[in-house]
Structure formats: C-alpha cells, structure tokens
Amino acid sequence: MYWTFFCMDKGLREYQEDAIYIDGEVFQKEHFCSEKTISKEKALFAVCDGMGGLSFGSLASKIVCEMLKEEDIPFSKEGIINTLRNIQKKFMETPLFNSGTTIAGVYMFQNKALVFNVGDSRVYKITKEKAIYLTHDHSYVQSLIDRGLISYEQSFFHPAKNIVEFGIGDVFQEEWLNGKKPYVTEDILLDDEYYLITTDGVHDVLTDREIHYLLCPDPQKSVKNLISELEKKKSDNYSFILLKQE
C-alpha cells in the first residue's frame, strides 16, 4: 500500500505543460493538489514536463502519460527501458511536431523501486538526513558535471540549466535512433523514507538542501511548507509527487 500527495501549478506560464501520472490516472490542471492511498503491491508514479510551441508541450506530456496507461510493464530495468522506447515509437505516430516531454518516475513493488528518468525531471529520496538525487539529468549542465567542469552545487546557478538533451518526442528521435537510453536505477525505500518526483519548476527554484529543510522532519505534515515556498518563487509550471510505502 502506498500513500501519495501530488500537486501541480501553471506558474506564470500561459499553458500547463506538466502532467502527473498516479497509477493509471492522469492529471493536468492549472492548479491542483490531492492525496491518495493506493492499496496495491505494484504501482507506478511519474511526472512529465512538456516542451513545444503553442500548446504542443501540454499535449506531449499528457499523451505520454496516457500512453503509460496502455503499457503492461515488467518490473525490471529492461521493462522500463522497453516501455519508454515503445512510447517514443508511438509518439512518432502522433501528429505532434517539434515537441517533446521529459519523464521521471518510480515503479514500486512493495518497498523495491525502479527509479527512472528521461530529460531533466527528477526523483529524490527524502531521508531524515538529506534529499538524495537518485536520477540523472539528460541536460547540458549535467554533461558539464559528468566531465568534471562544474560541481553539482554549481549547476543550480548555471545560466544554461534549462537546456535538455534527451526526452520523449520527435525532437529527440535522433538520440533514440543513436541508441541513447533512459536512466534507470534500483532502490529500496525504508519505512521512514519518501520519494519526491519533480519537474524542473521545483528543483530549478529550490536547492536540494532547501527541499529537505522544507519537508522535514515529517514530509506528510510539512508538504504544505514546500507548496508555500514554491508559490513564492514560481515562474515555470511546477509539479511534484510525494510518495511513501505504508
């Protein structure tokens, strides 16, 4: 069984380009927060952050979440990779042009997790000590970190941190054809730990340390603090899912 709290806001943008996926349900609203308990052993949670001119980003993120509903996903790293590859193929059959979306999520089976991302949406583990960045951005600034040119902490202030180098959509088809893969890692969620799944409207305005400070010591009670701070600093769309096994 899983407890989850999820929230999204349009920010100062004209369109809501984020979408949230909660085990078969898709949400895309200008402002929306909800809490839910899921009484299943296996469940999938994800956020998408669309990109594209006019409303194409909104459509891209929502379409990918809707496609997730149709997939029977094996609980394995290859299961996640093959599912996202299949969704990319389906996306290429849609009429959307010059658009795409990131995706980040957690596929839970009891306390075991497959944590994944394509693009710069993220998954954190929230422990009593810190917020642990579990995913791996497909972005220009992440490539600078990987090459040792800047530190992870410096990346938060980098002027080019909005440049995304991989995702789902026709704008990323060349990367898929060249064999680039989603990032997937395995994790175990302990009783007093949470996952936080975010679009960049969260982690571009709040550092990891600030996220941890706002959520702790009890994320279920303190999630309102995170929302309050995001409301003060928001510019882009923001979405997040807070998740715990019960």
C-alpha positions as CSV (number, residue, x, y, z in Angstrom):
1,M,0.0,0.0,0.0
2,Y,1.3,3.5,-0.9
3,W,0.4,7.0,0.4
4,T,0.9,9.8,-2.1
5,F,0.4,13.5,-2.2
6,F,0.7,15.3,-5.5
7,C,0.4,18.9,-6.6
8,M,0.8,21.0,-9.8
9,D,0.5,24.6,-10.7
10,K,0.7,26.5,-14.0
11,G,3.0,29.1,-12.5
12,L,3.4,32.3,-14.7
13,R,3.2,30.3,-18.0
14,E,0.3,30.6,-20.5
15,Y,-0.1,26.8,-20.6
16,Q,0.2,24.0,-18.1
17,E,2.8,21.8,-19.8
18,D,3.2,19.4,-16.9
19,A,1.3,16.2,-16.4
20,I,1.1,13.8,-13.4
21,Y,0.6,10.0,-13.6
22,I,-0.7,8.3,-10.5
23,D,-1.0,4.5,-11.2
24,G,-3.3,4.8,-14.1
25,E,-4.8,8.2,-13.5
26,V,-3.6,11.3,-15.5
27,F,-3.8,14.8,-14.1
28,Q,-3.2,18.1,-15.9
29,K,-4.8,21.2,-14.4
30,E,-3.8,24.8,-13.8
31,H,-3.7,24.3,-10.1
32,F,-4.4,21.0,-8.3
33,C,-3.4,19.2,-5.2
34,S,-4.6,15.8,-3.9
35,E,-3.8,13.0,-1.6
36,K,-4.4,9.3,-2.3
37,T,-3.8,5.9,-0.8
38,I,-3.2,3.0,-3.2
39,S,-3.9,-0.5,-1.9
40,K,-1.7,-2.5,-4.3
41,E,1.6,-4.2,-4.2
42,K,2.8,-2.7,-7.5
43,A,2.2,0.8,-8.7
44,L,3.8,3.4,-11.0
45,F,4.1,7.2,-10.4
46,A,5.5,9.8,-12.8
47,V,5.7,13.4,-13.8
48,C,6.1,14.8,-17.3
49,D,7.2,18.3,-18.4
50,G,6.2,19.1,-22.0
51,M,8.0,21.3,-24.4
52,G,7.0,22.8,-27.8
53,G,5.4,25.8,-29.3
54,L,1.8,26.9,-28.6
55,S,0.0,24.1,-26.7
56,F,2.1,21.3,-28.0
57,G,4.1,20.8,-24.8
58,S,0.8,20.4,-22.9
59,L,-0.3,17.7,-25.4
60,A,3.1,16.0,-25.4
61,S,3.2,15.5,-21.6
62,K,-0.5,14.4,-21.4
63,I,-0.2,12.0,-24.4
64,V,2.9,10.3,-22.8
65,C,1.0,9.8,-19.5
66,E,-2.0,8.4,-21.4
67,M,0.3,6.0,-23.2
68,L,1.7,4.8,-19.9
69,K,-1.9,3.6,-19.0
70,E,-1.8,1.2,-22.0
71,E,1.5,-0.4,-21.1
72,D,1.9,-3.7,-19.3
73,I,5.3,-3.1,-17.7
74,P,7.5,-5.9,-16.4
75,F,9.2,-5.0,-13.1
76,S,12.7,-4.8,-14.4
77,K,15.2,-2.2,-15.7
78,E,14.7,-3.5,-19.2
79,G,11.0,-3.5,-18.7
80,I,11.1,0.3,-18.1
81,I,13.6,1.0,-20.9
82,N,11.5,-1.1,-23.4
83,T,8.3,0.6,-22.3
84,L,9.7,4.1,-22.8
85,R,11.2,3.1,-26.1
86,N,7.8,1.8,-27.2
87,I,6.1,5.1,-26.1
88,Q,8.7,7.0,-28.1
89,K,7.7,4.9,-31.2
90,K,4.0,5.6,-30.6
91,F,4.8,9.3,-30.1
92,M,6.3,9.4,-33.6
93,E,3.0,8.2,-35.0
94,T,1.1,11.2,-33.5
95,P,0.5,14.5,-35.4
96,L,2.6,16.4,-32.9
97,F,5.5,18.2,-34.5
98,N,8.6,19.9,-32.9
99,S,7.6,18.9,-29.4
100,G,8.6,16.5,-26.7
101,T,8.5,15.9,-22.9
102,T,10.6,14.8,-20.1
103,I,9.5,12.0,-17.8
104,A,10.7,10.9,-14.3
105,G,9.1,8.3,-12.1
106,V,9.1,5.5,-9.7
107,Y,7.8,2.0,-10.3
108,M,7.1,0.4,-6.9
109,F,6.8,-3.3,-5.9
110,Q,6.4,-3.4,-2.1
111,N,9.5,-1.5,-0.9
112,K,11.5,-2.2,-4.0
113,A,11.7,0.6,-6.6
114,L,12.8,1.2,-10.2
115,V,13.7,4.9,-10.4
116,F,13.8,6.3,-13.9
117,N,14.0,9.5,-16.0
118,V,14.4,10.8,-19.5
119,G,15.2,14.5,-19.5
120,D,15.6,16.8,-16.5
121,S,12.6,15.9,-14.4
122,R,13.9,14.2,-11.2
123,V,13.4,11.7,-8.4
124,Y,14.8,12.4,-4.9
125,K,14.8,10.2,-1.9
126,I,13.9,12.1,1.3
127,T,15.6,10.7,4.4
128,K,16.0,12.3,7.8
129,E,19.5,13.4,6.9
130,K,19.1,14.8,3.4
131,A,17.5,14.9,0.0
132,I,19.3,12.3,-2.3
133,Y,19.2,13.0,-6.0
134,L,18.6,9.5,-7.5
135,T,18.0,10.2,-11.2
136,H,20.5,11.6,-13.7
137,D,19.5,14.6,-15.8
138,H,19.8,14.4,-19.6
139,S,20.9,18.1,-19.8
140,Y,23.7,20.3,-20.8
141,V,24.7,21.2,-17.2
142,Q,24.6,17.5,-16.2
143,S,27.1,16.9,-19.0
144,L,29.4,19.5,-17.5
145,I,29.1,17.8,-14.1
146,D,29.9,14.4,-15.7
147,R,33.0,15.9,-17.3
148,G,34.1,17.5,-14.0
149,L,33.9,21.0,-15.3
150,I,31.4,22.2,-12.7
151,S,30.1,20.8,-9.4
152,Y,26.6,19.6,-8.8
153,E,26.1,22.5,-6.4
154,Q,27.3,25.0,-9.1
155,S,24.8,23.6,-11.6
156,F,21.9,25.1,-9.7
157,F,23.1,28.6,-10.7
158,H,24.2,27.8,-14.3
159,P,22.6,30.1,-16.9
160,A,22.1,27.2,-19.3
161,K,20.5,24.7,-16.9
162,N,17.3,24.8,-18.9
163,I,18.9,23.0,-22.0
164,V,17.5,19.5,-22.2
165,E,19.4,17.0,-24.4
166,F,17.0,13.9,-24.3
167,G,13.4,13.2,-23.8
168,I,10.4,11.6,-25.5
169,G,9.2,13.3,-28.7
170,D,10.0,13.9,-32.3
171,V,12.7,16.5,-31.3
172,F,14.6,13.7,-29.6
173,Q,14.2,11.0,-32.3
174,E,17.8,11.2,-33.4
175,E,19.1,10.4,-29.9
176,W,16.8,7.4,-29.7
177,L,17.9,6.2,-33.1
178,N,21.5,6.5,-32.0
179,G,20.9,4.2,-29.1
180,K,20.6,6.6,-26.2
181,K,18.7,5.0,-23.3
182,P,16.6,6.2,-20.3
183,Y,18.3,6.3,-17.0
184,V,17.0,3.5,-14.6
185,T,18.3,2.5,-11.2
186,E,17.1,0.2,-8.5
187,D,16.4,1.4,-4.9
188,I,14.9,0.3,-1.6
189,L,12.5,2.5,0.3
190,L,12.8,2.2,4.1
191,D,9.9,2.9,6.4
192,D,10.8,6.4,7.3
193,E,11.8,7.5,3.8
194,Y,9.9,9.1,0.9
195,Y,10.3,9.6,-2.8
196,L,9.8,13.1,-4.2
197,I,9.3,13.2,-8.0
198,T,9.6,16.7,-9.5
199,T,9.6,18.7,-12.7
200,D,12.2,21.4,-13.0
201,G,9.7,24.0,-11.8
202,V,10.5,22.6,-8.4
203,H,14.3,21.8,-8.4
204,D,15.2,24.9,-10.5
205,V,13.9,27.2,-7.8
206,L,14.8,25.2,-4.7
207,T,18.1,23.6,-3.9
208,D,18.3,20.1,-2.6
209,R,19.0,21.4,0.9
210,E,16.0,23.8,0.8
211,I,13.7,20.9,-0.4
212,H,14.9,18.8,2.5
213,Y,14.6,21.6,5.0
214,L,11.0,22.4,3.9
215,L,9.8,18.7,4.0
216,C,11.5,17.5,7.2
217,P,11.2,16.3,9.9
218,D,7.8,14.9,8.7
219,P,7.1,15.2,5.0
220,Q,3.5,14.2,5.3
221,K,2.8,17.1,7.6
222,S,5.3,19.5,6.1
223,V,4.5,19.2,2.4
224,K,2.4,22.4,2.8
225,N,5.7,24.2,3.5
226,L,7.1,23.1,0.2
227,I,4.0,24.4,-1.6
228,S,4.1,27.7,0.2
229,E,7.7,28.3,-0.8
230,L,7.0,27.2,-4.4
231,E,4.2,29.7,-4.6
232,K,6.5,32.5,-3.5
233,K,9.2,31.6,-6.1
234,K,7.3,30.0,-9.0
235,S,7.7,31.2,-12.6
236,D,7.6,27.9,-14.6
237,N,5.0,25.2,-14.3
238,Y,5.7,23.0,-11.3
239,S,4.6,19.5,-10.4
240,F,5.6,17.0,-7.7
241,I,4.6,13.7,-6.2
242,L,5.5,12.8,-2.6
243,L,5.4,9.0,-2.1
244,K,5.7,6.7,0.8
245,Q,5.1,2.9,1.3
246,E,2.6,2.1,4.1
